[in-house]
């Protein structure tokens, strides 16, 4: 097989996109489905969609980069003298973070016209180019091929180029103005590129973004190559052409004289340079689509959609939620994602960042299998700002207090007692729904530039088709800050990568506790986390969190719901659809049933998190390899967590700002960005 020429680098502009369709690979056979929405796929089948109802529905993805963080201070010792080099924490002032400037629709039209002007009557063939904005991708980044729609410029992702170029090697396909390559030959050209790159780097996935006609071509390529690791992102795939409308339109165009575009330009004064934006758009479109080109595009659309339809089980648009649900059942591993107030050109609209969507959906990967540790990428300051804004109501209502312990035992109201270098293992109690983790993750990044990797229940990462579990989009806030499915392998890999890891031994039973169990620990009798931590010399920091009882009152717990038949059936059905944990435990510790406790909010109080003194395991691997010695440390950690909770419950009684009303008065007099005082610390 011949190797296609690698793309030339060329600068370009604006963006397109809404989505529709996707491929699902099962047992080396490819099944292709069509819908009125955007879709993405890979062995874990994602979907992305944006329907005519101005909703975008679908997406499933993965994510990237390692757990490494920027260090706030790096110390280097040379010849008995210490040299300290300070670096700026990029998250310390997220309030000032702004989204990057993106090219506009006017830029897109200008670049598109330049492309066709530079073609100078070139009749083809189609060729690849790599945008200059995409030249900063890291080594080992997967290849992303963009197949354009009716415009054929290859500039449809122009507003996404800079962000996508950081994590992908982006190639865009360009069709010269006079190119008349038939759909079958275009598919062969794309297929040659895909196979060539696959053989060159067989362990790297290939992403294909197709729009409109390009989506049909991408579908055809993927369906014909089930042995290649292809991830599809399809925007508005035209998998069915309405011949009733297409034929009269083609006939009308054929009867129009070739001079019509010139007459329109003359009569509307396009050449005088004094036209409005809609006129400029119309003028550019006329130049991009002369009559003969438009006729050929319509024929290409018809043939490409017919080819794509041959791989599709149903010849039907996907116009409503009912059809989307049927598609979910057809594709067991898909994820549906909804975007309200967005239209057909999803990638062109403000507020839509494809790179961020990929990250929070955990669909970016650089190898055959998603690695939650090495494929993770840190949030940008603006992404953290958006996440912080999503938590703003909870943070403002609770004004959380974070305490840590210095090496000399002094308790301080800051994270000064937290070690900068990993690995560090934080072990503590769960409040209801794990309310404490998200504000803590924000605080760690902003104050210390430390990323907390929380070990979370697998329900936040996978969902069976037809399950009544919540949509994966509900867990975006946990995944953007680095949550990882809990497993021995992920725990081991996180510590090996020197990450800061958060572990809750109480698990679901503690996070979804019953009435009166707000501060009761449900830890297993024995645990291996101490022995694993000692293998990497990790510091273990016990912590306690209190305040849930000042925020809400539980009125319908698990025991109450199991007495109601339909709720009991729902709990059993939901729990059956999830991955089972702690099957080797007995009694209440084994009970990991998923349910939604019923509660009523209170006038908000305040919650507190207290990090105790670190417990060193470095140099104790041989000692802690002994199960009895490790169990002693385990009991020490548990006792310290209980001590931290008791300390906070006692000290909060003396906090004059425990109630929200004094805090509001303080905000009014000192500003809403000020830190509200708390109880006096004995060391102060």
Beta strands, then each sheet from edge to edge (+ up, - down):
strand 1: 8-10
strand 2: 22-26
strand 3: 29-33
strand 4: 39-41
strand 5: 55-58
strand 6: 73-78
strand 7: 81-86
strand 8: 127-131
strand 9: 142-147
strand 10: 168-174
strand 11: 206-211
strand 12: 230-235
strand 13: 336-340
strand 14: 401-405
strand 15: 411-412
strand 16: 424-428
strand 17: 452-456
strand 18: 484-485
strand 19: 500-503
strand 20: 539-546
strand 21: 552-556
strand 22: 598-601
strand 23: 608-611
sheet 1: 1+ 8+ 10- 9- 11- 12- 4+
sheet 2: 2+ 3-
sheet 3: 5+ 13-
sheet 4: 6+ 7-
sheet 5: 15+ 14- 23- 20+ 16+ 19+ 17+ 18+
sheet 6: 21+ 22-
end
